[in-house]
Amino acid sequence: MRCICCAPSALPAAPCLSTSLSAAPSAPAASRARKGTRASAQSLRSAFLPPTLGFPRSSSSRHWGLGATAPATITLPTVPAGATVLGGAPGAGHVGRARRLAVEARGKRKGGEEGGAEQEGGKYKGTVCLPQTSFGMRANASTREPEIQKLWEELDVAKTLLETNPGEPFTLHDGPPYANGDLHIGHALNKILKDFINRYQMLQGRKVKFVPGWDCHGLPIELKVLQSMDSKARQGLTPIKLRKKAAQFALKTVDKQRESFKRYGVWGDWARPYLTLQPAYEAGQVGVFARMFLNGHIYRGRKPVHWSPSSRTALAEAELEYPDVHVSRSIYTTFPLRSLSSSLPPSLTPLLPSLSLTIWTTTPWTIPGNAAVAVNDKISYSVAEIGPPAPAAAADGADGSASGDDAVTAADPAPPSFGKGKRNAGSLLSSLCSTPSADTPTTRYVIVATDLLQSLQATWHCSLTPVATFLGSHLEGSTYQHPLDGRICPVVVGGDYITTESGTGLVHTAPGHGQEDYATGLKYGLELISPVDDDGRFTGEAKGGEFEGLSVLGEGNVAVMAALDSNKSLLLEEAYEHKYPYDWRSKQPTIFRATDQWFASVQGFKQEALEAIRGVNWFPPQGEKRITAMVEGRSDWCISRQRSWGVPIPAFYHAETGEPLLTEETITHVQAIVAEKGSDAWWEMEVADLLPPSLCDQAPLYRKGTDTMDVWFDSGSSWATVLNGASASASASSSGSDTRGAVSESASGAESKTLISESQGLNFPADLYLEGSDQHRGWFQSSLLTGVAAAGTAPYKAVLTHGFVLDERGMKMSKSVGNVVDPLTVINGGKNQKTEPAYGADVLRLWVASVDYSGDVVIGPNIVKQMGDVYRKLRGTLRFMLGNLHDYEPSEAVPYVQLPALDRYALRRLADVMGEVQQSYEDFQFYRFYQLIQRFAVVDLSNFYFDVCKDRLYVGGQGYLTRRACQTVLAHHLSAFLAAIAPVLPHMAEDAWQNLPNNFPRPSPSVFQMPWPKPEADWLSFGDADLATWGTLIELRSEVNKVMERARMGKLIGANLDAAVYLHTPSASLASTLLALSDSPASGNGAAATGEAAAAAAAAAEGVQTSGAKGAEELQAVDNLRTVFLSSQVHILPSESDLAPLGLDFSSDVEVQWGGEPTRVLVGVGRADGSKCERCWNYSERVGSFAEHPTLCSRCHAVVADLVVMA
């Protein structure tokens, strides 16, 4: 079986954790030098392989405990006099036996190069304490994860925590996804992020209730229903029939999406979500409308709004998208002046018959709605005479003008083909640029911004000779004749939107077709003309009916240009690329059109909204600037829609005058009906029944409206209906009774008639809203506006946003491109399980944790595979701890003061890492958690602590103090590790929890019911100086391993335990520390105070009895350098000159950090003294000293002797 625990390329190589309890060691014999070949890379990975968690099945390979006898005679270096020997004693650590077994087996195949007689068959294998656990290395996620989810449901863990957790409530309010299709990877990112936060808060003891929701109204669902019907079926489709079908479609989609979210491992009240089609929700939404109306923030008016001809409804800004390229047909055209302002020079009066205003527009179809020309009162304007271009300009295209195919020439005999090609000169420009004749047009002089004279000369390919110059304010009060219908219209002063960056500096103003135009029209009392119908076609009002029925975005646009050209008004028409608003659903261009609509007067509470924004915590911080700019620049909110599938605006209209009837009494009455019967009642009931009793007798005078509310008003009211914010804002206390009706998780057959969510246990304002960054102009903003207008507050305390999901190359996902990543395919696998394997939900969740979601994120097959590799490393880490705690007795835990320094170092590192993990959760920086937990598992645990502890865990005696000390530390690590990963990898954490050893303390049925582990105070007593000392030892270990690697390549040693290490440093303090790590009692502090005497002294101070404890004498060996280096001996040389006589072929001069400074250390490697212990494979001169067990060292002899006595 292939190793599945090796470190990723970005991290140091990890020790391989066993892939199977019964799998045979299969790693190569020894690690090779770090070279760029496949063989050397495999060898490098093998160098870090630990022993497997079991014995090989095959008898053809060496078994644990079948080590070779002492090798053939080898000349060993002589240890200089005065050198301290740190080795040879029983209890030294060892490197992975899988590697060593492979080395020795290969040696035998080569003819016994490493020599030695055949040992007895594995008679000591039964004396080794092997790991045992039912927690499999393979997750088997397709089966196991659903089983775990079923367990959570049976235990009702989330509800139990809500009832029993002692902390304050925490509310993450769910933004409702749209119920109109399958979920995509962006939905998975969003819901999984929310689940991270909720699960973490549960582990912190807070009461968490997550109520998922769905947005169920609106045009997309309506269109889905219409698309499913043929033309004949559509003919008999009444609004109420359409609504019934739309509701059924939405509920089916909710059922499907709900199952997907649950498979992602997301916890929530799935049986009782909130749906915007539920009667109680709809009634609450009508209540928000009522509160805004009573506060003076709702009005009806005729204003230009974004209108979608393809959808036949008004749109909000959030329902628009702006493609990068849209081509409009722009025109320069003239409006002949008929009178001049008294502020203009009298010398201009003689020019009046030939003087015209000149405008530029990208929407020629709006010219019939023109009511004024606006100027900027601070801009300089010029009267210029148009003439033929200068000869040089005509030939070359002066001032950057068009030449060749793009040039506009005077002599163009063919009539222009408007709406096609790049540029078309109008008959006016063609005549003005030709030789004067009797047919010369009336216009010869034009008014344009002075700063634009040169650029317009180039664009029009003519000459513009200035005659007079004046400020725009002087033009105000002049009048001109409309070029199409002859109306006399004024010149007015507009706003700062009029600039000299493009166009002519004068702006054609049609109050019925633009927000700025509308504002200018209000200022001057201009007529609101909008001769366009719901389908985007001209009405009979346009040019006396000449354009009636023509599409304004198609043939109607061309017809306007042709009419302007026929009366010698058009100068030039050309294609113009720019961003333009499109309907986000139909993907078709929209128009501005004045219609009678209902509006929320954002201007009336904009300052309060901006102030509320400043009181919210935004993650990332730039979100505040983004939404602030959007609110500052927005106009009033058009909240009415001309569609059937939605919540009705509860307005009645006088049958004759059209005056709306809307009062507190009428709204309240309708709200009560909706709460009982649902919003269908508005279409099903008569006016007399919908009006309050006091107005029933007037029912014949009124008709009910057909407009519905914007779906952003639907979802934006969720704070009032789900969090009960409306009652909270009115300081009304909730009764606390559960008014919800359970929704069947197969509710596609019927609508729920009650509000699914209850406010009990939910905060208002919510603690957090979390959605994509596009929701700054969507749900975040609509919720803010309704909250401020109706309740006087933002409905959230904090807002967190994430980016979009792209493919591995950073490209947008598209089905046509074939780069779409389906979250369910990641979890369950695809049709071809070889190319699309099932990774499980936890691997998908691990990807979510790994990315910095504050910007756009990427995913693809290679990334998912990498996540699978990391997942297996983490699972292997858990399995190692579980396997080695199978016989752990909590009552026999070793007190902290008795632990070796190595174990105390491990606990200090655990405390530090858990503190950082907790902070990463608090800061919503899950990528930081991912980096921390991966590095901790691979570098701190697998590469180091697990590696050096295997000797005392496996071949130290069962129940011995050294083994119990390690198990004590592993138990702390296991509890902390489970808590750390549980929010991100809940299935793995729960699986491990359910497979805890029988004697391991398990205070609750689920891992999520355990308290968040806190470090014991003693752990932090291992100070920073101690931490730095061990950091140096680990750094030195890495350097020693490099020299050992060279010795292996040179065939001097096979495994680390074959080696003796020689060290010298000129640093007296470092040398003292290294010397203190010996078998004799040591003085000093920190890592140096590690011997048996130090442990006994500390224990005595605490009243702990260690005398008689098995293996107490071995505590000293735990901190020995030979244990840290996994060698059999370590020699500390007093002088650098002592190294040369040894004749070591493998040595290195290295630097390590000591006391904050680079410190020199000489490292050499030779063969170890003594013979190899058959049981632990350490080399010792005591091997052969025991008649009954001649192949054992003294430590192993004692362990085996104890086992015989016990037997």
GIHUKA-V167616 format. One record per helix or strand. SS is the DSSP state (H for helix, E for strand). FROM is the first residue (numbers start at 1). TO is the last residue. Records with the same first field share a line. If there is no record, write none. Layout:
BEGIN
SS->FROM-TO / FROM-TO
END
This chain:
BEGIN
H->38-46 / 97-109 / 125-127 / 141-155 / 157-164 / 185-203 / 219-227 / 231-235 / 239-263 / 270-272 / 279-294 / 317-319 / 346-354 / 364-369 / 391-396 / 398-400 / 404-406 / 427-432 / 450-460 / 472-474 / 515-524 / 542-545 / 555-566 / 602-604 / 606-614 / 622-633 / 664-677 / 681-684 / 687-690 / 693-701 / 711-716 / 718-721 / 725-729 / 773-776 / 779-791 / 823-828 / 841-850 / 861-884 / 890-892 / 896-898 / 901-922 / 926-954 / 961-982 / 986-994 / 1007-1009 / 1017-1021 / 1024-1049 / 1056-1058 / 1068-1076 / 1086-1088 / 1092-1101 / 1112-1118 / 1121-1125 / 1137-1140 / 1194-1206
E->84-87 / 169-170 / 172-173 / 177-178 / 207-208 / 213-215 / 274-275 / 298-308 / 313-315 / 320-339 / 355-361 / 372-375 / 380-387 / 423-425 / 445-449 / 463-471 / 479-481 / 488-493 / 506-509 / 532-532 / 537-538 / 551-551 / 570-583 / 589-589 / 591-600 / 617-619 / 637-638 / 640-641 / 648-648 / 652-654 / 660-661 / 702-704 / 708-709 / 766-766 / 768-772 / 796-796 / 798-802 / 805-806 / 857-858 / 1059-1064 / 1129-1132 / 1146-1154 / 1157-1167 / 1171-1172 / 1179-1180
END
